[in-house]
């Protein structure tokens, strides 16, 4: 893997600079909010509700967000979204300063930030091909994830320490301040070629953009990525919830939860760095990555169960290492998946990316609520095992759906 795009593309470096500050706020609230929900409710099911609210609202407004990203300056959409998110996060400590924070307050903030986060994420993804070009897109995606995930790990540790020392409310106040600063950092971004941004906003244009985006999705590989991705997300989205429950119920410390999450995220850093050394086509990486995650999830399930009687520190180490392995394999399908969607259409890129991401997130609430229910009756490691079985089944199907079997067949050495 080279770092050409990082060394030679100033616009990409500026995007990473803005993401640095965004990740500071995200790392702080990423630990504080789940911990706050468990403190307020003591229920994994309620934690599932909270995590579901992080995705459901933006699914509903996805067509509008996609159209705005195609019609307005994407830089402006990104900055406005980050500023709005800072205000939403700040609402929790403000409420705490004048009264008592209730679960409904947290749920409302999560629902609102679901929309602001989607607006930023999709506008950033839509800008990236214009900033770096198709030839460097895979490298840019993996480099972006390396930097973003590295920062997430560091800031999650900070979030775990802060939540343990000063509590989740004060930690969220710091998160709001960092997110607000990120809006100013994004001003460094150049304005990209944003398609129809000069044509204004109208109902007719919205309908046209929506229909064009749907047509692209139905007639390209995006359709298959979407169908497989929905099932993948049902199987893998609960990982964060499961890790939260392990940290809270097994170890009982916010810092232990942060360590587990950091192990998982550290694996993703290594995986994102290594994915571009693998000189396979995007489709082959995608399918092999799905199968690899299935195997890794089964290892987490088996290892987490078998090591339960070990001393707590050793047990924590074992589970953290297994989660790191799981995280390391995820980029093998995540990076090519993103690139396949990003290059599917230039004219309707915003709506294609936004609709695809929204539909991929649609099963999140069901998956999270089901997982929250399951971990009240069985070990979270059992749920990891179920996820692994589903992913292995998908890998077998994907081998033929994405013509990976034919690709592998052409590369086998001839038999004597």
N, C-alpha and C positions, 0 to 999 in steps of 0.2 A: 504494500500500500504506500502510495506517495502522499506528500502533503502539498502538491502543486497548487491546488485551489486555495489552500490556506495561505501560502506564501505570496501568491501572485494576485489574489482577488481581494482588494480592499473592502469591497461591499460585503463580501462574505465575512470578513473579519469584524466588520461593524455589526453585522447581524449577531455574531457570537458574543460581541461585547454587550449588546442589549440583553441577550439571553442570560448572560452571567448574573445580572441584577435580578432578572425575573426568577431565576432558579433560587436565589437567596430567599425571596419571599415564599416561593413554592416549597422549599425544604423546611422552612419553619412551620408553615401551616400544615404541611403533609404529615407531620408528627402530631402537632397540637390538636387538630380537628378530630381525627379518629380517637385520640386519647380523651378529649373532652366529651365526645359522645358516649364512650364507655363509662366515664365518670358520672355523667348525668343519668344514664339509663341502666348500665350494667348488663346490657343485652346485646349479644351478637346479631340478633335479628334486627334490632334498631340500628346497629352499625351497618348492616346490609341496606337498610332503608336510606341511611345517610349517604352511603356510597352510590346507591342507585340515583339519588337526587343530584349527584355530580354529573350525570350524563343525560338523564331523561329530558329536561327542558330544551337542551340544544338540539336534540333530535327533532323536536316539534317545529322549531324555527329554522331548521337547516336550509330549506329552500330560499328563505328570505336572506339568511346570512350569505349563502352562495351567490345570490344575485347581487347583493351589495358589494361583495368582494370583486365580482366581475365588472361592476359599474362605477365604483368609487376608487379613489387612490388607495391601494392596499396598505401603503405605509400609514395613511391616516386611520384606516380601519383598525390596524394593529395598535396604534398609539391610544386611540379612544377606548379600545377594549381593555387594555392594561390599566388605564386610569380608572375605568369603571370598576374593575376587579379590586383595585386597592380600596376604593370607597366601600365596596361590599364587605370585604374582610374587616375593615375598621369598624363596621357596625357592631361586631360581637364585643370587643372591649368597651365601646361606647355604652352599649346596653348594660354591661357589667358594672360600669361606673355609676349608673343611676338606678340600678335595680338588680334583678336576678336573671341570669341567662337560663332560658328553658330550651329543651330540645327543638321546639318549633322555630326558635330564633336561628339556631345553627342550620336547620333544614332549609330555611328560607335563604340564608346566605349561600348555602351550597347550590341551591337551585339557580340563583342569580349568577353565581360565578361559573356555573356550567355553561351559560350562554356567553359570558365574556371570554372565558378560556377558549371556547370553540371559535369565536370570532378571531382571536389572536392566532391560534394554532393554524387555522385554515388559511388566513391571509398570509401568514409566514410561509406555509407550504406552497402557496400559489406564487409567491415572490421568488422562491428559490430557483426554479428553472430559468427565470429571466436573469437572475444574478450570476449563475454559474454556467448555464448551458447544459444541453443533454449529455454531452460527452463526459462531463465531470459530475453528473448528478448523483450517481451511486457513491462516489467518493465524498461528495459534499454531504449527502445524507448521513453516511457513517461517521464522518468527522464531526458533524453537528451533534449526533447522538453521543459520541465519545465525550465531547466537551460538556454537553448538557448533563449527561449522566454522571460524569466526574463531579461536577458541581453539585448535583443532587445528593451524591453520597456525602460530600463534605458538609453540605448544609443540613442534611438529615441528622448527621452527628450533632451539629450545632442545635438543631431542633430538639433532639432527644435530651441533650444537656439542659437546654433552656427550659423545656417542659418539666424536667425533673426538678430544676432549681427554683424557678419562678412561677410555674404553673402554665397551663395552656392559654389562659386569657391574656396574660402579659406577653407570651410568645406570639400570639396572634396580632397584638399591637405592633410588634416589631416586623411581622410579616407584611402588615399593611403599609408600613413606612417604606420597606424595601420595594414592594410592588409599585408604589407610587413613584419612587425614584426611577424605576425601570421605564416608565412612560417617557421620562426626559431622555434616558439613554437611547431610546429608539429614534429620537430625532436625528441621530447621526446617520441613519439609513438614507441611501439615495432613493429617489422616486423611480420605480421601475415602469416598464411598459405594461400598462394595466388594461389593455384591450379597449373596452367600450366606455372607459371612465368619463370621457368627455361628452358622451351622448346623454348624460343625465339619467334620471330614474323615472320609469313609467311602468304602468301595469302591462302594456303591450310588450315592452322589452323584457319584463320579468317572465311572462309566459313564454316568449321566444327562447330566452336563455334556459329556462327550465326544460322545455321540450328538447332543445338541442343537447343539453347535458344528459338527459335520460336516453336519447338516441345513441350518444357516444357510449354510455355505460352498457347498453343492451347489445351493441354491435362490436364490442372489443373484449380484450382479456379482462377488463375491469369486472365484467359480469362474473367470471369464474373466481377472481380474487375476492369479490364480494360474497359469493355464496360460501366459499370455504372459510372466509374470514369471520362470518357470522358464527359458524360452529366453533371455530378456533377461539373466539372471544368468550363464548359460553363456557368453554373448558378452561381458559386461562385467566380471564378477568378476576375470578375470585382469589387469585394468588395473594394480592395485597391484603384482602380481608383475612385470609388464612394466616398470613404472617403476623397480622395485628393480633389475632386471637392467640397464636402461639406465644407472642411476646407478653401479652397481658395475662393470660390464664396460666401458662406454664412457668414463666419467669417472674411475672409481676412487677417488672420495672420498665419504665419508658426507655431507658438507655439500652436495655436488652432488645426491645423492639427495634430501636434504631440500628443496633448492630446487625440484626437479622436483615433488615431492609438494605443496609449498606452492603452486606454480603451479596444479596440479590442484585443490587445495582452495580456493584463492582464487577460481577460476572458479565453484566451487559457491556461495561466499558471494554473489557477484554474481547468480548465477542464482536463489538462494533469495530474494533481495531483490526481484528483478524479476518473479518468477512471479505475484505477486498483482496486478500492474498489468495482467496479461493477463486480460481479462474473458470468458474462455471457460468452458464447462462442464468439469467434471473429466475426463470421458471424452475430450473433444477435446484438452485439454492433454496427456493421457496419450499419445495416439497421435502427435500432432505432436512431442512430446518424444522418442519412440522414433526417429522418422525423423531428427530433428535430431542425435541422438547418432550415428546411422549415418554421416551426412555428416561430422561432426566427426572421427570415428575414421578415416575415409578421409583426411582432411586431415592428421592426425597421421602416418599411414602414409606418405603422399606427401612431406610436409614433412620428416619425420625422415630419410627416405632421401636426399632431394635435398640436404639441408644437411650431410651427413656430412663433406664435404671442407672445410667452413668452419673457421676457427679455433675452438678449443674453447669459448671464452667466448661467441662468437656462436652457435655450434651449441647450446650449453646454453640460450641465450636463446630461440632459435627453437623448440626443443622445449618449453620451459616455457610459452611463449605459446600454442602449439597445444594443450597439455594444459589450459591455463586455459580455452580456448574449449570444449573437450570437457566440462570440469567445469561450465561455466556452463549448458550445455543439460540436463544430467542432472536438475536439480530440476523441470523442466517435466513429467516423468513421475513422479518420485519423490514429490513432495508430494501430488498428487491420488491416487496409488496408496495412500499411507498413509491418507488421509482416507476413501477408499472402504471400506477394510477396517475402520477404527475405528468407523464409524457403522453397520456392517452388523447389529450385534446389541448390545443393552445387557445382556441377561441372561447371554449367553455370551461377552461381549467378550474376556475373558482367554484362553479356549481358542481362539476364532477367530483372534485376533491371533497367539497363540503357534504354533498349528498352521500358519497361513499363512506366518509367517516361517520356521518350520522347513522346510516343504516348498519354500519359495523357496530356502533354503540347501542343500537336498539335493544339487543338482548341483554345488555348489562343489568338492568333492574331485576329481570327474572333470575339471571345467574347469581347475582349477589344475594338476593332474598333467599333463593334456594340454598345457597352455601351457608348463609347465616342460620337457616333452619337446621341444616344437616349438622353443623358443628355444635349445635345444642344437644344432639343425640349421639353423634359419633366423633371420633378424633379428627382434627383437621387433616391429619396425615392420610386418613382414609379418603378424604375428598381429593387430595393430591393424586392418590392412586387412580381414582375414577377419571380424573383429568388425563392422566397418562394413557389410559386405555382408549379414550376418545381420540386423542391426538395420533396414536399409532394407527387407528382405523382410518383417519383422514389421510395420513401419509400414503397408505396403500391405495386409496381411491385417487389421490392426487398424482400418483405415479403414472396413471393412465390418462387422467383428465388433462394434464398439462404436457402429455407426450414425453414425459421423462423416461419412460421405459424404452421408447424408440431411441432417444438420445443416448441412453446408456448402452443400448444394443449396438449402436454404430461405433461405440468406442471400445467395445470388448476386443481383445486380441483374437485373431482367427485361430480356430482349433486345429490341431495337427491330425 
